[in-house]
């Protein structure tokens, strides 16, 4: 079976070796069929990958590492400009 991969935004790096990533997806409303945005937070292992809040990262499913940690950050792609606006 293939491993599940997800893409999301890092929202917290306060844990040692772990990050919180918010993954958003668009799904149609069951009755009205209008696209609505749904989001879910995942705890992911970040050892070996340098990530900062606001970065876009790719997660891959791994073995269960803790009670609610079963994803690992595989790569980080910078989202937007870093450094701020002038």
PLY file of the C-alpha trace (Angstrom):
ply
format ascii 1.0
element vertex 86
property float x
property float y
property float z
element edge 85
property int vertex1
property int vertex2
end_header
0.00 0.00 0.00
1.30 3.47 -0.87
2.04 6.00 1.83
-0.31 8.96 2.10
1.25 12.36 1.34
-0.19 15.69 2.41
0.81 19.31 1.83
0.20 22.02 4.41
1.44 25.09 6.27
3.49 24.91 9.48
1.60 26.73 12.23
3.67 25.82 15.30
7.28 24.81 15.98
7.15 24.94 19.78
7.70 21.20 20.33
11.11 19.54 20.28
11.44 17.42 17.13
7.83 17.98 16.07
5.76 20.58 14.25
2.06 21.24 13.87
0.93 21.43 10.25
-2.47 22.62 9.03
-3.71 20.87 5.90
-6.62 22.47 4.03
-8.78 20.87 1.37
-11.81 21.93 -0.61
-14.83 19.65 -0.69
-18.33 20.17 -2.09
-21.21 20.79 0.29
-23.38 17.64 0.44
-26.60 19.42 -0.54
-25.65 22.67 -2.31
-22.43 21.48 -4.05
-20.64 24.75 -3.30
-16.94 24.24 -2.53
-16.20 24.76 1.15
-12.79 24.79 2.83
-12.04 22.20 5.49
-8.83 22.13 7.50
-7.19 19.69 9.89
-4.09 19.92 12.07
-1.50 17.16 12.08
1.49 16.64 14.40
4.54 15.67 12.32
8.10 14.61 13.08
10.58 17.28 11.92
13.95 15.82 12.89
16.53 16.44 10.17
14.46 19.10 8.38
14.77 22.80 9.23
11.29 24.37 9.16
9.85 27.68 10.30
6.30 28.84 10.92
4.49 29.79 7.73
6.46 27.46 5.46
4.74 25.03 3.14
5.82 21.44 3.80
5.08 17.98 2.48
4.16 15.24 4.95
4.45 11.50 4.43
2.71 8.84 6.48
5.02 6.79 8.74
4.74 4.34 11.58
3.10 5.66 14.75
5.76 7.57 16.72
3.60 8.86 19.58
-0.03 8.99 20.60
-1.02 11.36 17.82
2.15 11.62 15.68
2.15 9.44 12.56
3.48 11.77 9.84
6.98 13.03 9.06
8.12 16.17 7.23
9.93 15.13 4.05
10.72 18.46 2.46
10.02 22.11 3.04
9.21 24.60 0.33
9.29 28.27 1.22
5.93 29.96 0.74
5.91 33.58 -0.28
8.58 36.14 0.58
10.73 35.81 3.61
12.00 38.90 5.31
8.90 41.06 5.17
7.58 43.95 3.12
9.27 47.29 2.53
0 1
1 2
2 3
3 4
4 5
5 6
6 7
7 8
8 9
9 10
10 11
11 12
12 13
13 14
14 15
15 16
16 17
17 18
18 19
19 20
20 21
21 22
22 23
23 24
24 25
25 26
26 27
27 28
28 29
29 30
30 31
31 32
32 33
33 34
34 35
35 36
36 37
37 38
38 39
39 40
40 41
41 42
42 43
43 44
44 45
45 46
46 47
47 48
48 49
49 50
50 51
51 52
52 53
53 54
54 55
55 56
56 57
57 58
58 59
59 60
60 61
61 62
62 63
63 64
64 65
65 66
66 67
67 68
68 69
69 70
70 71
71 72
72 73
73 74
74 75
75 76
76 77
77 78
78 79
79 80
80 81
81 82
82 83
83 84
84 85
